[in-house]
Amino acid sequence: MKRLFRILLVAMLMLLATNRINAEDDHIILDDNYVQDHYDELNDDLKHIEEDYDIGIYFVLDKSINDVDAYAKSFLETHSHATSNVVMVVSEDNYAIATNGYYANDVNTYKKQLWNKYNDAPTYTDGIRDYYQAVTAIVNANQYSSVVPKVSGTPSVYDEAGLLTGEQAKQLKEKIDQIRKKYGMDVVVVTTNDLKGAKAMDYADDFYDYNGYSKDGVLMLLSMDDRGWHVSTKGKGAKYFTDYGIDVIVDKMMSNLKKGNFYEAFTIFADQADYFIDQGRQGNIIDTNNPVKKEKTFGIFNGAISAVVGALSSLFTSLILNGQMKSIKMEKYAGSYVVDRSFVINGSADMLVDTKVSRHYDPPHHESSSHSSSGGGSSMHTSSSGSSHGGHGGHF
């Protein structure tokens, strides 16, 4: 009888698990007691992780579940679509984590840590994200070795390529450290002569993640081996530094980057980071729907006014001078203006007395961005550590 009851219970749990999944087979399942804030964003992120790493990560939050262990096991029996799968089931204060596949042992080793990642977060949205990012980090620790250097102390300036003098690096560090202290966000400048075969995006993301920087920040990478740049953003950094905003900043830096004035370029980056963070904290995020105001130019109207004023000024000056020349009168014949025997022609020659030059303006090739989102916001992706990053790059 007990065996029959268990079979019926598992069947009911499997049915409930199936019914809770919508037509798109979402990875996040919440009951009606929870506001589905950032629901689509979380699901999309997990779908991308499954595509990139072949691991299905699921999360179920339902206070009506009594036996979380049985529910978690039955859930994986019907929702194991990847080579490896993991689900966290939470009901009130009870939780269970079930795994299968290639990474099962690795994930099982860190079950308590995964629960703490979720439980210690300020909101359930942050908790879900921290949980699945931790799972992704476990997977990557077993199959991925980052090429970025390991540094200590989360430096604001790491000039591996030696583009700055000692004094310049010191002044830039002091400037950026003040910004970091003022806003509680990391702002970082990194240079290298060798990406070691990595993509600039992966190098920038990994440098930020694997060297212990905070959950909110922005990093500017300059790679001299391919004269490339990449801006990596995370947390509030991805919110404040949109795709459009990054292009605005790099456009201001581009002239100095091309000339090799790297200290000047990084100083502009620091100043702009200060401004963008300040505007973002005030809810005035720089984006396509709130573009940077263009500097005022002289304009056609002002030019026309200046031309009229100049013409009137010349006319008044001419009239005044003409009025002062009372001893002068106009002669009837031109000969009266020539001194006798002073005009003698001894020869002739051909001379160029006039020429017309036509000039065409060829605007310089703009290389500040290889990616920009016309729709606004930040294009997000998942790094090798399982963290969500924004940003993009180009060449100079």
ZIHUPE-V590517 format. One record per residue. PSI is psi as a letter, one per 40 degrees, with the letter a starting at -180 (none if undefined). OMEGA is omega as a letter, one per 30 degrees, with the letter a starting at -180 (999 if undefined). Layout:
BEGIN
psi=[PSI,PSI]
omega=[OMEGA,OMEGA]
END
This chain:
BEGIN
psi=[d,d,d,d,d,d,d,d,d,d,d,d,d,d,d,d,d,d,d,e,h,a,d,e,f,i,e,h,h,i,a,e,e,h,h,g,h,f,d,d,d,d,d,d,d,d,d,d,d,d,d,d,e,f,h,h,h,i,h,h,h,h,e,e,h,d,g,d,d,d,d,d,d,d,d,d,d,e,f,g,e,i,d,i,i,i,h,h,h,h,h,b,e,i,i,i,h,i,i,i,a,d,e,d,d,d,d,d,d,f,d,d,d,d,d,d,d,d,d,e,i,d,i,d,d,d,d,d,d,d,d,d,d,d,d,d,d,d,d,d,d,e,e,h,h,i,e,i,i,h,i,i,e,g,i,d,h,g,g,d,e,f,e,i,i,d,d,d,d,d,d,d,d,d,d,d,d,d,d,d,d,d,e,f,i,h,h,i,h,h,i,i,e,h,e,f,e,i,i,d,d,d,d,d,d,d,d,d,d,e,e,f,i,i,e,h,a,h,h,h,h,h,h,e,d,e,f,i,i,h,h,h,i,i,b,d,d,d,d,d,g,i,d,d,d,d,d,d,d,d,d,d,d,d,d,d,d,d,e,e,g,d,d,d,d,d,d,d,d,d,d,d,d,d,d,d,d,d,d,d,d,e,e,f,h,h,a,d,e,g,i,h,h,i,i,h,i,d,i,d,d,d,d,d,d,d,d,d,d,d,d,d,d,d,d,d,d,d,d,d,d,d,d,e,g,d,e,h,i,h,i,d,i,d,d,d,e,h,h,h,e,e,h,h,h,e,a,i,i,h,i,h,e,i,i,h,h,h,i,h,h,h,i,i,h,h,f,d,h,e,h,i,h,e,e,i,a,h,h,i,i,h,i,d,e,e,i,h,i,a,i,a,a,a,i,none]
omega=[l,a,l,a,l,l,l,a,l,l,l,l,l,l,l,l,a,a,a,l,l,a,a,l,a,l,l,a,a,l,a,a,a,l,a,l,a,a,a,a,l,l,l,l,a,l,l,l,l,l,a,a,l,l,l,a,a,l,l,l,a,a,a,a,a,a,a,l,l,a,a,a,a,l,a,l,a,a,l,a,a,l,l,a,l,l,l,l,a,l,a,a,l,l,l,l,l,a,l,l,a,a,a,a,a,a,a,l,a,a,a,l,l,l,l,l,l,a,a,a,a,l,l,l,l,a,l,a,l,l,a,l,l,l,l,l,l,l,a,l,a,a,a,l,a,a,a,l,l,a,a,l,a,a,l,l,l,a,a,a,l,a,a,l,l,a,l,l,l,a,l,l,a,a,a,l,l,l,a,l,a,a,a,l,l,l,a,l,a,l,l,l,a,l,l,l,a,l,a,l,a,a,a,l,a,l,a,a,a,l,l,l,a,a,a,l,l,a,l,l,l,l,a,l,l,a,a,l,l,l,l,a,a,l,l,l,l,l,a,a,a,l,l,a,l,l,l,a,a,l,l,a,a,a,l,l,a,a,a,l,a,l,l,a,a,l,l,l,a,l,l,l,l,a,a,l,l,l,l,l,l,a,a,a,l,a,a,l,l,a,l,a,l,l,a,l,a,l,a,a,l,l,l,l,l,l,l,l,l,a,l,l,l,a,l,l,l,l,l,a,a,l,a,a,a,a,a,l,a,l,a,a,a,a,a,a,a,l,a,l,l,a,a,l,a,a,a,l,l,l,l,a,l,l,l,a,l,a,l,a,l,a,a,l,a,a,a,a,l,a,l,a,a,a,l,a,a,l,a,l,l,a,a,l,a,a,l,a,l,l,l,a,a,a,l,999]
END
